[in-house]
Amino acid sequence: MIPHGTPTIVPTSGPPSRPRLGVKGRSLISTFGLVDPRKGLEYMIEAMPKIVADHPDALYLIAGRSHPDLLRDQGEDYRNSLIALTKSLGVNEHVAFIDQYMTQHDIIELLLATDVYVTPYLDPNQITSGTLSYALGAGKAIVSTKYLHAVEALDEGRGTLVEFKDSEQLAHAVQFDPCNPELKQSMEQSTFAYAREATWPRVGEAFLSIATEMVADYKTRTLSQKGGERKRSSDLGRRVANNPSFSALEVTPSRPRHGSDR
């Protein structure tokens, strides 16, 4: 198993990027990535009144453009509903949006300034999250719902897991981390150590190792048959192509398109 790759990020001892982000003096909670209802962002927003009551300087920053499929089908309805929610809860001074595509430099700068990173996602079967991987690579204290990737990655005290659609648990978990500096530091050290094998250089080495083994195995089998009928390969890359466990027609798209079978 090769993990989702991350840039090689060097955590800093302080938040040097906060003045540039305009969040100096704030306790920063963040989520980045394409904005989409499957992210469960409304539940984190609903947690903010309780967090702000104990941490008046708290700011939840949601960074990223709306998902292009969502924009095509529904426009900015979801983002507008999130903005309306912040106003109705009286936390519009404590929830901010960066409505733009984040470059890798932007993402790293945001993560290094972040106190607690949150993924309040709604799909329990989500097997990988690039945003979670980046937060791990940056050595962040992380609060997440219990989707598959998070359950594995945040095991052994590397983060705090909460139930789906539970704003009360989100509020408690996010407050608990900054209020316990020793626990927060322990989480940050654990996530950073865990993610070392997922940096792009390590991931590249893992892919190269597998490819090298596959090529060597293929050459060995080819030479051993000396002109006879070549034995059918048993390696996964060839076996799946010849006899897939399921076909493309059996895979339901995550967001079906109207008038399309893709």
C-alpha positions in Angstrom: 0.0 0.0 0.0 1.4 3.4 -1.0 -0.1 6.3 0.9 -1.5 9.5 -0.7 1.6 11.7 -1.3 2.2 15.0 0.4 4.9 17.7 -0.1 7.8 17.7 2.3 6.7 20.3 4.8 8.9 21.6 7.6 6.8 22.6 10.6 7.7 25.9 12.2 7.9 26.8 15.9 5.5 29.7 15.3 2.9 31.0 12.9 4.9 33.3 10.6 2.2 33.3 7.9 -0.6 34.6 10.1 0.1 38.3 9.4 0.1 37.6 5.7 -3.2 35.8 6.0 -4.7 38.6 8.1 -5.4 36.3 11.1 -2.8 37.6 13.5 -3.9 37.1 17.1 -6.6 34.6 16.2 -6.9 30.9 17.2 -7.1 29.4 13.7 -9.3 26.4 12.8 -9.2 25.5 9.1 -10.5 23.3 6.4 -9.4 23.5 2.8 -10.4 21.9 -0.5 -13.2 22.1 -3.0 -16.4 23.2 -1.2 -19.1 20.6 -1.5 -22.1 19.4 0.6 -20.3 16.1 1.2 -17.7 18.0 3.3 -20.2 18.6 6.1 -18.9 22.2 6.6 -22.3 23.3 8.1 -21.7 21.1 11.1 -18.4 22.7 11.9 -20.0 26.2 11.5 -22.8 25.1 13.9 -20.1 24.2 16.4 -18.6 27.7 16.3 -20.9 29.5 18.8 -19.9 27.1 21.6 -16.2 27.4 20.6 -16.4 31.2 20.5 -18.0 31.3 23.9 -14.8 29.9 25.4 -12.4 31.3 22.8 -13.5 34.7 21.6 -10.5 34.9 19.2 -11.4 31.7 17.4 -11.7 31.9 13.6 -12.8 29.0 11.3 -11.3 29.5 7.8 -12.9 27.6 4.9 -10.5 27.8 2.0 -11.3 26.7 -1.6 -13.5 27.2 -4.6 -16.9 25.4 -4.9 -16.7 22.0 -6.7 -17.1 22.6 -10.4 -19.8 19.9 -10.8 -21.7 21.6 -8.0 -21.3 25.0 -9.6 -22.6 23.7 -12.9 -25.7 22.1 -11.4 -26.6 24.4 -8.5 -24.4 27.5 -8.7 -23.3 28.9 -5.3 -26.3 27.7 -3.5 -24.3 25.6 -1.0 -21.7 28.3 -0.3 -24.5 30.9 0.1 -26.3 28.6 2.6 -23.1 28.4 4.6 -22.7 32.2 4.7 -26.4 32.6 5.7 -25.8 30.0 8.5 -22.9 32.0 9.9 -25.0 35.1 10.0 -28.0 33.4 11.6 -25.8 31.9 14.3 -24.1 35.3 14.9 -20.6 34.0 14.1 -20.0 35.8 10.8 -17.0 37.5 12.5 -15.6 34.0 13.4 -16.1 32.2 10.1 -14.3 33.3 6.9 -14.1 32.0 3.4 -11.3 32.1 0.8 -13.2 31.6 -2.4 -10.3 30.7 -4.7 -8.3 27.7 -5.9 -5.5 27.0 -3.5 -2.0 26.6 -4.9 0.4 24.2 -3.0 2.2 27.2 -1.6 -1.1 28.7 -0.4 -2.1 25.4 1.2 1.2 25.0 3.1 1.1 28.6 4.3 -2.5 28.1 5.6 -1.6 24.8 7.3 1.5 26.2 9.0 -0.7 29.0 10.5 -3.4 26.6 11.6 -3.9 25.5 15.2 -6.5 22.8 14.6 -7.3 21.3 11.2 -10.8 19.8 10.8 -12.3 17.4 8.2 -16.1 17.1 9.1 -16.8 14.9 6.1 -20.0 12.9 5.8 -19.0 9.7 3.8 -18.0 6.9 6.2 -16.5 4.9 3.3 -14.1 7.6 2.1 -10.8 5.8 1.7 -8.5 8.7 1.1 -8.4 12.4 1.6 -5.7 14.6 0.1 -6.5 17.4 2.5 -6.1 15.1 5.5 -2.8 13.8 4.1 -1.5 17.4 3.8 -2.5 18.2 7.3 -0.7 15.1 8.6 2.4 16.1 6.6 2.3 19.6 8.2 2.2 18.0 11.7 -1.2 19.5 12.7 -3.5 18.7 15.5 -6.5 17.2 13.6 -10.2 16.7 14.4 -12.2 14.5 12.0 -15.3 12.5 11.5 -14.8 8.7 11.4 -14.4 8.1 7.7 -12.1 5.2 6.8 -9.0 7.2 6.0 -9.3 9.3 9.2 -9.9 6.3 11.4 -6.7 4.7 10.2 -4.5 7.8 10.0 -5.6 9.3 13.4 -5.3 6.0 15.3 -3.0 5.8 18.3 -3.6 9.3 19.5 -2.6 11.1 16.3 -5.9 13.0 16.3 -9.4 13.3 17.6 -12.3 11.4 16.0 -16.0 12.4 16.3 -19.3 11.1 15.0 -20.8 12.3 11.7 -23.1 15.3 11.7 -22.4 16.0 15.4 -21.7 19.7 16.0 -21.5 19.2 19.8 -18.7 16.7 19.5 -16.9 18.9 17.0 -17.1 21.9 19.4 -15.8 19.8 22.3 -12.9 18.3 20.3 -11.7 21.5 18.8 -11.8 23.3 22.1 -10.1 20.5 23.9 -7.0 20.5 21.7 -6.0 24.2 22.1 -6.8 24.1 25.9 -4.3 21.2 26.4 -1.0 22.3 25.0 0.8 19.0 25.9 -1.9 16.9 24.1 -1.8 19.3 21.1 2.0 19.0 20.9 1.9 15.2 21.2 -0.7 15.0 18.4 1.4 17.3 16.2 4.6 15.3 16.7 2.7 12.0 16.1 1.1 13.2 12.9 4.3 14.6 11.5 6.2 11.3 12.2 3.4 9.2 10.8 3.4 11.2 7.5 7.1 11.0 6.9 6.6 7.9 4.7 4.0 9.8 2.6 6.2 12.6 1.4 6.5 12.8 -2.4 10.2 11.6 -2.4 9.2 8.5 -0.3 6.1 7.9 -2.4 8.2 8.2 -5.6 10.7 5.6 -4.2 7.9 3.2 -3.4 6.4 3.5 -6.9 9.9 3.0 -8.5 10.6 0.0 -6.3 7.3 -1.7 -7.3 7.8 -0.9 -11.0 11.4 -2.2 -10.9 10.2 -5.5 -9.3 7.4 -5.9 -11.9 9.8 -5.3 -14.8 12.4 -7.7 -13.4 9.7 -10.4 -12.8 8.4 -9.9 -16.3 11.8 -10.3 -17.9 12.6 -13.4 -15.8 9.4 -15.1 -16.8 9.8 -14.2 -20.5 13.4 -15.5 -20.6 12.5 -18.7 -18.8 10.1 -19.8 -21.5 12.6 -19.6 -24.4 10.3 -19.1 -27.3 7.5 -21.3 -26.0 4.0 -20.0 -25.3 4.4 -17.4 -22.6 2.8 -18.2 -19.3 -0.1 -15.8 -18.4 1.1 -13.2 -16.0 -0.2 -13.3 -12.5 0.8 -9.9 -11.4 -2.1 -7.5 -10.4 -1.6 -5.0 -13.2 -2.2 -7.6 -15.9 -4.7 -9.8 -14.0 -7.1 -7.0 -13.4 -7.1 -5.9 -17.0 -7.8 -9.4 -18.2 -10.3 -10.4 -15.5 -11.6 -7.4 -13.6 -13.4 -7.9 -10.3 -16.1 -5.5 -11.5 -16.7 -3.4 -14.6 -17.0 0.3 -15.1 -20.7 -0.1 -15.7 -21.1 -1.4 -12.1 -19.5 1.7 -10.6 -21.9 4.4 -9.6 -20.4 7.9 -10.1 -20.1 10.0 -6.9 -22.1 12.8 -8.6 -24.1 11.5 -11.6 -24.4 13.9 -14.5 -27.8 14.6 -15.9 -28.2 13.1 -19.4 -24.9 11.2 -19.1 -23.9 7.7 -18.3 -20.5 8.7 -16.9 
